[in-house]
Amino acid sequence: MKAPSKVKNILQKMTVIVNVDPKIKDQRVSTKYPYEIINFVPFAGFDSESAAGWWQDYNLVKHFRADVPEKGIPNYQLAHLKNVMNALAALYILCQNLYKLLGESDLQLEPSKLFE
């Protein structure tokens, strides 16, 4: 599928990605030994109306880190390990899928020390 000429936000980008790879929303990665086994499905929270919670938190930290919304928790406290791990899991999935698409390329993805 051809991408729109001006993809402006993450929801539009995710629409393009899901059209190319519909299974991405269900893709799961797990941390591996010696770490505690934790499963991540980072794209499951995206739909046509809203981004996944970790992505929303990332943008609040990036653009409004010092703000304190109604909850009373400063946005910079959203920069926690769970959100970082979801972001890394998303990047890992995207890289894995890209290398599969490249197929016969000479490029090789180094095995992850964190995810399996």
C-alpha positions as CSV (number, residue, x, y, z in Angstrom):
1,M,0.0,0.0,0.0
2,K,1.2,3.5,-0.8
3,A,1.6,5.9,2.1
4,P,-0.4,9.1,2.0
5,S,1.7,12.0,0.8
6,K,1.6,13.9,4.1
7,V,1.4,11.6,7.1
8,K,1.1,14.1,10.0
9,N,0.6,12.2,13.2
10,I,1.1,8.8,14.8
11,L,-2.5,7.7,14.2
12,Q,-2.0,8.3,10.4
13,K,1.3,6.5,10.5
14,M,-0.2,3.6,12.4
15,T,-3.0,3.3,9.8
16,V,-0.4,2.9,7.1
17,I,1.6,0.4,9.1
18,V,-1.5,-1.7,10.0
19,N,-2.6,-1.7,6.4
20,V,0.8,-3.1,5.4
21,D,1.0,-5.5,8.4
22,P,-2.4,-6.1,10.0
23,K,-0.9,-8.5,12.5
24,I,1.4,-5.9,14.1
25,K,-1.3,-4.9,16.7
26,D,-1.2,-8.5,18.1
27,Q,2.6,-9.0,18.0
28,R,4.0,-9.8,21.4
29,V,7.6,-9.8,22.6
30,S,8.9,-11.1,25.9
31,T,11.9,-10.2,28.0
32,K,14.3,-13.1,28.2
33,Y,16.6,-14.7,30.8
34,P,18.2,-13.5,33.1
35,Y,15.4,-10.9,33.3
36,E,12.0,-11.5,34.7
37,I,9.8,-12.7,31.8
38,I,7.4,-9.8,30.9
39,N,5.2,-9.8,27.8
40,F,4.7,-6.6,25.8
41,V,2.1,-6.0,23.0
42,P,3.0,-2.3,22.4
43,F,0.8,-1.7,19.3
44,A,-2.4,-3.2,20.8
45,G,-3.4,0.2,22.3
46,F,-3.5,2.0,19.0
47,D,-6.8,2.5,17.1
48,S,-8.1,5.0,14.6
49,E,-9.1,7.4,17.4
50,S,-6.3,7.2,20.0
51,A,-2.7,6.2,20.5
52,A,-1.4,3.6,23.0
53,G,-1.0,4.9,26.5
54,W,2.8,4.7,26.4
55,W,2.9,6.8,23.3
56,Q,0.6,9.4,24.8
57,D,2.7,9.5,28.0
58,Y,5.9,9.9,25.8
59,N,4.4,13.0,24.1
60,L,3.4,14.5,27.4
61,V,6.9,14.1,28.7
62,K,8.4,15.4,25.5
63,H,6.2,18.5,25.1
64,F,4.9,19.3,28.6
65,R,7.2,17.6,31.1
66,A,6.9,20.2,33.8
67,D,3.1,20.5,33.7
68,V,0.9,19.0,36.4
69,P,-2.5,17.9,35.0
70,E,-5.7,17.3,37.0
71,K,-4.4,14.0,38.4
72,G,-1.8,16.0,40.4
73,I,1.1,13.9,39.0
74,P,3.8,15.9,37.1
75,N,4.1,14.7,33.5
76,Y,7.8,13.9,34.0
77,Q,6.8,11.1,36.3
78,L,5.3,9.4,33.2
79,A,8.9,8.7,32.1
80,H,9.0,5.4,33.8
81,L,10.4,1.9,33.0
82,K,7.1,0.4,31.8
83,N,6.8,3.1,29.1
84,V,10.4,2.8,28.1
85,M,10.0,-1.0,27.8
86,N,6.9,-0.6,25.7
87,A,8.7,1.9,23.4
88,L,11.7,-0.5,23.1
89,A,9.4,-3.4,22.4
90,A,7.7,-1.4,19.7
91,L,11.1,-0.5,18.1
92,Y,12.2,-4.2,18.3
93,I,9.0,-5.3,16.5
94,L,9.3,-2.7,13.8
95,C,13.0,-3.6,13.2
96,Q,12.1,-7.4,13.1
97,N,9.3,-6.7,10.6
98,L,11.5,-4.5,8.5
99,Y,14.2,-7.1,8.2
100,K,11.6,-9.7,7.2
101,L,10.3,-7.4,4.5
102,L,13.8,-6.9,3.2
103,G,14.1,-10.7,3.1
104,E,17.0,-11.5,0.8
105,S,19.0,-8.5,1.8
106,D,22.5,-8.9,3.2
107,L,21.4,-7.0,6.3
108,Q,21.2,-9.1,9.4
109,L,19.7,-8.1,12.7
110,E,21.8,-8.8,15.7
111,P,20.0,-11.0,18.3
112,S,18.4,-9.0,21.1
113,K,19.9,-9.3,24.5
114,L,16.6,-8.1,26.0
115,F,13.7,-9.5,24.0
116,E,12.9,-12.9,22.4
